[in-house]
């Protein structure tokens, strides 16, 4: 991710908070954070920035190219599509 503006960083952090709330079993908190995005465009940007950051971190740790990482992720999604979600 290139240098983020404070507003973009806030959107990214809000998106990360939604996921964290969901994983700690706080659906109301996740919904509250989702509702706090000022627009659908802001929500989309926040989750895009989060995905870009996370994929960059995984790429660095795995020493894979981004293309290989995205291909592996796509195969994983295709393999698990239709499977019931796993709840912690």
Secondary structure, 3 states (H helix, E strand, C coil): CCCCCHHHHHHHHHHHHHHHHHHCCCHHHHHHHHHCCCCHHHHHHHHHHHHHHHHHHHHHHHCCCHHHHHHHHHHHHHHHCCCCCCCC
